[in-house]
Amino acid sequence: MTHSSSFLLPSIPTDNGPSPSYALIVLNQRLPRFTPLLWTKARLRICADGGANRVFDELPQLFPRENVQDVRNRYKPDVIKGDMDSVRQEVIDFYANLGTKIVDASDDQDTTDLHKCVAYICDSTPNLEKSNLCILVAGALGGRFDHEIGIINVLCLFSTMRIVLLSDDCLILLLPSTHCHEILIQSSVEGPHCGLIPIGMPSKRTTTTGLKWDLSDTEMRFGGLISTSNIVIGERITVQSVSDLLWTISFKKHILQEEVCNLLMPKSHSPNCCCLL
């Protein structure tokens, strides 16, 4: 199973097989500054409840010299779904008038808003081929720790789906034990710091290549060894484990912001972009 952060690049390489189909879910935490880049790559954009407030409030701040309403009109979510306990009514009304689909799932109090949105993508978008689908989750990290754990639990609940949790600082994805994994490092925008963390149970045996401190049939567990603060040393990492693992890698924030600016703004208008602070 191959993983790549090519969605962070201005153009997606075509030499690694078919390009994934991306869906974007925006959660109710501070948006990564590269959210506009994710937006352009996604074929479906869903705000999870209060994530709509973040799009409404924060995306215009990324383009301080543009008209606020123009930015809001340009970044219109396709769907807002959740239990509707966080999204403001003015935000619902604004996007509903633009044609956004509003899905009130307040009758379901047993699942998180992220769970609801992932399920919506799985159940209601047959035009997106699931075998080639990758769900990007912006604003997934930060805030309350129990919320973060609930978000990570969604990775386990939908372990057959490709789901990537994103913040300004790093990404997290699940490496199911049912596959051998190849991770293609986009060294221009990510690394070198990374980690492999057992989730749900200890990993009796994990083997890697491409890391500064590789594992060789190594046991990892909480209360013992876990591979945090590791370093990628190549463009290709391999991971094989008998238990599910979380993979995380840091972002080169300043380089990534420059690439976003270069993509989204013509050079003659680059001062409009938030990246030039």
C-alpha positions in Angstrom: 0.0 0.0 0.0 1.6 3.3 -1.2 1.2 6.6 0.6 2.2 10.0 -0.6 1.7 13.6 0.4 1.7 14.8 -3.2 -1.5 16.7 -2.4 0.8 19.3 -0.8 2.7 19.9 -4.1 1.6 22.6 -6.6 1.2 19.8 -9.2 0.6 16.1 -8.5 3.3 13.8 -10.1 2.0 11.5 -12.8 4.7 8.9 -12.6 3.3 7.0 -9.6 0.2 5.6 -11.1 -3.3 7.1 -11.2 -3.8 10.3 -9.3 -6.0 9.9 -6.2 -9.5 11.4 -6.0 -9.4 13.8 -3.0 -12.2 14.7 -0.7 -11.7 17.5 2.0 -13.3 17.6 5.4 -12.9 20.8 7.4 -13.1 20.4 11.2 -13.7 23.0 13.9 -10.1 23.8 14.7 -7.7 26.4 13.4 -7.2 25.8 9.7 -3.8 25.0 8.2 -2.5 27.9 6.2 -2.3 25.6 3.2 -6.1 24.9 3.3 -6.6 26.8 0.0 -4.2 24.3 -1.7 -6.2 21.4 -0.3 -9.4 23.0 -1.5 -8.1 23.2 -5.1 -7.2 19.5 -5.1 -10.5 18.2 -3.6 -13.4 17.2 -5.7 -15.8 17.2 -2.7 -15.5 19.7 0.2 -17.4 19.1 3.4 -17.5 21.2 6.6 -18.1 19.2 9.8 -20.5 21.4 11.8 -18.4 24.3 13.2 -15.8 23.7 10.5 -18.1 26.0 8.4 -17.4 28.8 10.9 -13.7 28.3 10.3 -14.0 28.5 6.5 -16.3 31.6 6.8 -14.0 33.4 9.4 -10.5 32.2 8.7 -10.1 31.8 4.9 -10.6 35.5 4.3 -7.8 36.2 6.7 -5.5 34.2 4.4 -6.2 36.7 1.7 -6.1 40.0 3.6 -6.0 42.3 0.5 -9.0 40.6 -1.2 -12.6 41.4 -0.6 -14.0 39.3 2.2 -17.2 38.4 0.3 -15.2 37.4 -2.8 -13.2 34.9 -0.8 -16.2 33.5 0.9 -18.0 33.1 -2.4 -14.9 31.4 -3.9 -14.5 28.9 -1.0 -18.0 27.5 -0.8 -18.4 24.1 0.8 -20.4 21.5 -1.0 -21.9 20.1 2.2 -22.2 21.1 5.8 -23.0 18.1 8.0 -23.0 17.5 11.8 -25.2 17.8 14.9 -25.3 21.6 14.3 -24.4 22.5 17.8 -21.4 24.7 16.8 -22.1 26.2 13.4 -23.6 29.7 13.6 -26.9 30.4 12.0 -25.6 33.2 9.9 -23.0 30.9 8.4 -25.6 28.2 7.6 -27.8 30.9 5.9 -24.9 32.3 4.0 -23.8 29.0 2.5 -27.3 27.7 2.0 -28.0 30.8 -0.2 -25.0 29.8 -2.3 -26.2 26.3 -2.8 -24.4 24.4 -0.1 -26.2 21.2 1.0 -27.1 21.4 4.8 -27.4 18.0 6.5 -28.6 18.1 10.0 -27.5 14.9 11.8 -28.5 16.1 15.3 -30.5 12.9 15.8 -27.2 10.9 15.9 -25.4 11.7 19.2 -23.3 8.5 19.2 -20.8 9.4 16.5 -18.5 12.4 16.0 -19.0 15.0 13.3 -15.9 13.6 11.5 -17.4 10.1 11.6 -20.6 11.5 10.1 -18.8 13.2 7.3 -16.6 10.2 6.4 -19.8 8.1 6.4 -21.4 10.6 4.1 -18.5 10.4 1.6 -18.6 6.6 1.7 -22.4 6.3 1.3 -23.3 9.3 -0.9 -20.6 9.8 -3.5 -20.4 6.8 -5.8 -18.7 9.0 -8.5 -15.6 9.0 -6.3 -14.0 5.6 -6.7 -13.4 4.4 -3.2 -10.3 2.3 -4.2 -8.6 5.5 -5.3 -10.2 7.9 -2.8 -8.1 9.8 -0.2 -9.9 11.9 2.5 -8.0 14.9 3.7 -9.0 16.3 7.1 -8.0 19.9 7.8 -8.0 21.2 11.4 -7.8 17.7 12.7 -5.2 18.5 15.5 -5.1 21.0 18.3 -7.7 21.8 21.0 -9.0 19.3 23.4 -7.1 16.0 23.8 -10.3 13.9 24.0 -11.4 15.4 20.7 -8.0 14.4 19.1 -8.4 10.9 20.4 -11.9 10.7 19.0 -10.6 11.9 15.6 -7.8 9.3 15.6 -10.4 6.7 16.5 -12.2 7.5 13.2 -9.0 6.3 11.4 -9.4 2.9 13.1 -13.2 2.8 12.5 -12.6 3.4 8.8 -9.3 1.5 8.5 -10.0 0.5 4.9 -10.2 4.1 3.8 -7.3 6.4 3.1 -7.7 9.3 5.6 -5.0 11.9 6.4 -5.3 14.1 9.4 -3.7 17.5 8.8 -2.5 20.5 10.9 -0.1 23.3 10.2 2.7 21.2 11.7 2.2 17.6 10.7 0.1 14.9 9.3 -1.2 11.6 10.8 -2.4 8.5 8.9 -3.1 4.9 9.8 -1.0 2.0 8.5 -3.2 -1.1 8.8 -1.4 -4.3 9.7 -3.1 -6.0 6.7 -0.7 -4.3 4.3 3.0 -3.7 3.7 3.4 0.0 3.4 5.5 2.2 1.1 5.7 5.9 2.0 7.0 8.2 -0.7 8.5 11.3 1.1 7.9 14.7 -0.5 11.1 16.1 0.9 10.5 19.6 -0.4 7.5 20.1 2.0 7.7 17.4 4.7 10.2 15.8 7.1 12.6 15.1 8.4 11.0 14.4 11.8 8.6 11.5 11.9 7.1 8.8 14.2 5.6 5.3 14.2 3.2 4.8 17.1 1.2 1.6 17.9 -2.5 2.2 18.2 -5.0 0.0 20.1 -2.5 -2.7 21.1 1.2 -3.3 21.3 3.1 -4.2 18.1 5.0 -7.3 18.6 7.1 -6.9 15.4 7.7 -3.9 13.2 10.3 -3.6 10.5 11.2 -0.4 8.6 13.6 0.9 6.0 14.5 4.5 5.2 14.6 5.8 8.8 17.6 7.0 10.8 16.7 4.6 13.5 15.2 1.7 11.6 13.2 -1.1 13.4 14.0 -4.8 12.8 11.3 -7.1 14.1 11.1 -4.6 17.0 8.4 -4.6 19.6 6.7 -1.3 20.3 4.2 -0.6 23.1 3.2 2.2 25.5 5.3 1.8 28.6 8.1 0.6 26.4 9.6 1.6 23.1 7.7 3.7 20.6 9.4 5.3 17.6 8.9 9.0 18.1 11.4 11.8 17.1 12.7 9.5 14.3 14.2 11.0 11.1 13.6 10.1 7.5 16.8 9.7 5.5 15.5 8.8 2.1 12.7 9.4 -0.4 11.1 6.0 0.3 10.1 4.5 3.6 8.8 0.9 4.1 6.9 -0.3 7.1 5.7 -3.8 7.9 4.0 -4.5 11.3 1.8 -7.2 12.8 -0.4 -4.4 14.4 -1.9 -1.2 13.2 0.4 1.9 13.5 0.1 5.6 13.2 2.5 7.3 10.9 3.3 11.0 11.4 5.7 13.4 9.7 6.4 17.0 10.2 5.9 19.8 7.6 8.4 22.4 6.4 5.9 25.2 7.1 7.7 28.1 5.5 8.5 26.3 2.3 5.0 24.9 2.1 3.5 28.4 2.6 5.7 29.8 -0.3 4.5 27.0 -2.6 0.9 27.7 -1.7 1.4 31.4 -2.5 3.1 30.7 -5.8 0.3 28.4 -6.8 -2.7 30.5 -5.8 -1.5 34.0 -6.6 0.1 35.3 -9.8 3.5 36.9 -9.1 2.1 40.3 -9.8 -0.4 39.8 -7.0 1.6 37.8 -4.6 1.4 40.5 -1.8 -2.2 39.5 -1.5 -1.3 36.2 -0.1 -1.1 35.4 3.6 2.1 33.6 3.3 4.1 36.8 2.9 4.1 37.8 6.5 
